[in-house]
Amino acid sequence: MDFLYEKISYLRGLADGLDVKPDSKEGKLFNALMDVIEEIADGMNDIVEEQDEVNEYLDLLDEDLSTVEEELFSDLEIDEDDDYDFDFDDDFDDEYDDDYDDDFEEHECNCAEHEDI
């Protein structure tokens, strides 16, 4: 964020080179604008520092979580290429069909036949 402070200094130098008097209307406006810009730069600098702290904390949490995962799941063999490894048991379908075959009766339907009147 140093580049912002460098640009602010550059703008102040430009104003000094233009002989803008601090007591004039233009000088007061320029100084007020520069103060606001400097406050914005300070706020952005604070945000960047806090973001860096949060990123460091997240990195530590990620490392801790990795350690916990290794401790908990090191004994498990996980095939990461096959996330959906289901055992489709065909015997289940046969058992299901056998259980409910007795409940159904077959009837012929004459729905497709048309009679002319």
C-alpha positions as CSV (number, residue, x, y, z in Angstrom):
1,M,0.0,0.0,0.0
2,D,3.0,2.2,0.0
3,F,2.3,3.2,-3.6
4,L,-0.8,5.1,-2.4
5,Y,1.2,7.1,0.0
6,E,3.7,7.8,-2.7
7,K,1.0,9.1,-5.0
8,I,-0.5,11.3,-2.2
9,S,3.0,12.8,-1.7
10,Y,3.3,13.4,-5.4
11,L,-0.1,15.2,-5.5
12,R,1.0,17.4,-2.5
13,G,4.2,18.2,-4.4
14,L,2.3,19.2,-7.5
15,A,0.2,21.5,-5.4
16,D,3.3,23.1,-3.9
17,G,4.7,23.5,-7.4
18,L,1.6,25.3,-8.5
19,D,1.9,27.8,-5.6
20,V,-1.5,26.9,-4.3
21,K,-1.8,28.9,-1.1
22,P,-3.2,27.0,1.8
23,D,-5.4,29.9,2.8
24,S,-7.1,30.3,-0.6
25,K,-10.3,28.6,-1.6
26,E,-8.4,26.2,-3.9
27,G,-5.8,25.5,-1.3
28,K,-8.4,24.6,1.4
29,L,-10.3,22.4,-1.1
30,F,-7.1,20.7,-2.1
31,N,-5.9,20.1,1.5
32,A,-9.4,18.7,2.4
33,L,-9.3,16.3,-0.5
34,M,-5.8,15.2,0.2
35,D,-6.8,14.5,3.9
36,V,-9.8,12.4,2.8
37,I,-7.6,10.5,0.3
38,E,-5.0,9.9,3.0
39,E,-7.7,8.6,5.4
40,I,-9.0,6.2,2.7
41,A,-5.4,5.0,2.1
42,D,-5.0,4.4,5.9
43,G,-8.3,2.5,6.0
44,M,-7.2,0.3,3.0
45,N,-3.9,-0.3,4.7
46,D,-5.7,-1.5,7.8
47,I,-8.0,-3.8,5.8
48,V,-5.0,-5.3,4.0
49,E,-3.2,-6.0,7.3
50,E,-6.3,-7.6,8.8
51,Q,-6.8,-9.7,5.7
52,D,-3.2,-10.9,5.9
53,E,-3.8,-11.9,9.6
54,V,-7.0,-13.8,8.6
55,N,-5.1,-15.6,5.8
56,E,-2.4,-16.6,8.2
57,Y,-5.0,-17.9,10.7
58,L,-6.8,-19.8,7.9
59,D,-3.5,-21.4,6.8
60,L,-2.9,-22.5,10.4
61,L,-6.4,-23.9,10.7
62,D,-5.9,-25.8,7.4
63,E,-2.7,-27.3,8.7
64,D,-4.4,-28.3,11.9
65,L,-7.4,-29.8,10.0
66,S,-5.0,-31.8,7.8
67,T,-3.3,-33.2,10.9
68,V,-6.7,-34.2,12.4
69,E,-7.8,-35.8,9.1
70,E,-4.6,-37.8,9.0
71,E,-5.0,-39.0,12.5
72,L,-8.7,-40.0,12.1
73,F,-8.7,-41.3,8.5
74,S,-5.2,-42.7,8.1
75,D,-6.4,-46.3,8.6
76,L,-9.1,-46.0,6.0
77,E,-8.5,-46.9,2.4
78,I,-10.3,-44.3,0.3
79,D,-10.4,-44.6,-3.4
80,E,-10.6,-40.9,-4.4
81,D,-11.1,-41.7,-8.0
82,D,-14.4,-43.5,-7.3
83,D,-16.6,-41.3,-5.2
84,Y,-19.7,-43.3,-6.0
85,D,-18.7,-46.9,-5.3
86,F,-22.1,-48.5,-4.8
87,D,-22.7,-52.2,-4.5
88,F,-25.8,-52.8,-6.6
89,D,-27.1,-56.0,-5.2
90,D,-29.2,-57.8,-7.8
91,D,-30.4,-60.3,-5.2
92,F,-32.4,-57.6,-3.5
93,D,-34.5,-57.1,-6.6
94,D,-35.2,-60.8,-6.8
95,E,-36.3,-60.9,-3.2
96,Y,-38.5,-57.9,-3.7
97,D,-40.1,-59.4,-6.7
98,D,-40.8,-62.7,-4.9
99,D,-42.4,-60.9,-2.0
100,Y,-44.9,-59.1,-4.1
101,D,-45.6,-61.5,-6.9
102,D,-48.6,-63.0,-5.1
103,D,-50.4,-59.7,-4.6
104,F,-50.8,-59.0,-8.3
105,E,-53.3,-60.4,-10.7
106,E,-53.1,-60.1,-14.5
107,H,-56.2,-59.1,-16.5
108,E,-56.5,-58.5,-20.2
109,C,-57.5,-55.1,-21.3
110,N,-59.7,-54.4,-24.3
111,C,-59.0,-50.7,-24.3
112,A,-57.3,-50.8,-27.7
113,E,-60.2,-52.4,-29.4
114,H,-62.6,-50.0,-31.2
115,E,-66.2,-50.8,-32.1
116,D,-67.9,-49.0,-35.0
117,I,-71.5,-48.0,-34.3
